[in-house]
């Protein structure tokens, strides 16, 4: 058997990203999931955040089509979640589908959601953290004071991840550990990250002029922050307890990620996605593959095109090593109100 190489131990991606993009979007065919491939999910329980539309909705539908017994649709709008749940029920009429509130711009909402998971779910097998944003314009989240993309895609996603870890650990078994897949992006490989040397680092993203606002850059760097943090987090979490990985769904049309775009920008985006984008079912199939098609060998890894792939090139640089530690320290300090340090330590030193 050929040994699997972890993402962090791989060689970097080729410098010519054009070839990577062409291969990902026009040559690779992502297979749709089936029970023949993954087996039946009868008796299994899954959480999918942002499951009322786009990739999250389709990933939830695909899990249900595999026989999933219980699904938690975690959404900001309960009304939209209930509408989505009614549609999802057609994929598996025997499944129990819960719609629970989760606002990724609110630390209080995230904590309340995890408490509900702990109190009301007898066991949890899978979690897909799909909820994310790609804002066109610079905005600050009032409750936290942080820029929206960094808040949702990094800080809030990390808080949700850490809070879920002990719950997932206690509600699964070492013979069959829970699996948590965080949605990431190849755009983390493309961002320039000009403020990497700023201190404090995370607070520098709250200034719309330094670094200058660029929506594409900000989306990519928000995913890079999350990627660097998660790789280090998995060093504290045993794969026997919870398997954590990250997945890039590829450029996918119909996700509504750029819903804030207007005018010419919207037209150009729609045309580009229409030509090069994967269909939503193929994009969502990468989620299912990350969740079900890989085991402990993918712990802490970045998955692309259903395979373990290198991390963002920045990770392998000296600046990347420095930034990883800085991001870790500042993120843990930001989230200290939720006792994240103690939770991470409990995962490392627990039985």
MONORMO-V766487 format. One line per field, one symbol per residue. ss: DSSP state (H for helix, E for strand, - for the rest). phi: phi as a letter, one per 30 degrees, with the letter a starting at -180 (. if undefined). burial: 1 if it has 9 or more other C-alpha atoms within 8 Angstrom, else 0. Layout:
ss=???
phi=???
burial=???
This chain:
ss=------HHH-------HHHHHHHHHHH-------HHHH------EEEEE----HHHHHHHHHHHH----EEEEEE--HHHHHHHHHHHHHH----EEEEEE-----HHHHHHHHHHHHHH-----EEEE----------E------EHHHHHHHHHHHHHHHHHHHHHHH--E--E-EEEEEEE-HHHH------------HHHHH--E--E--HHHHHHHHHHHHHHHHHHH--------EEEEEEE---E----------HHHHHHHHHHHHHH-E-HHHHHHHHHHHHH---HHH--EEEE--EEE---HHHH-HHHHHHHHHHHHHHHHH-HHH-HHHHHHHHHH--
phi=.dddcdedcddddedddeddddddcbcdcddddbdddcidceicbbcbdicdahddddddddddddjedbbcdcbdcddddddddddddddadddcccccdacdcbddddddddddeddccdabcbbccceabbddcdbcdedciceddddddcedddededddedddddcbbddbddbbccdbaddddcdchdcecdbdddddddcdcbdedbddedddddddedddddddeddccdddcbccbbbcdidbdicidcdddbhddddddddddddcdddddddddddddddccbcddceicccbhibdbddeeeedcddddddedddeddddddcdechdddddddddcdd
burial=000001110101000000010111100001001000010010011111111111111111111111111111111101011111100110110010111111111110111011011000000111111110111001011000011111111111111101111111101110001111111111111110001000001101110101101010111111111111111111011111111111111111101001000000011000011001111111111111111001000111111111011111101100111011011101110011000100111011000
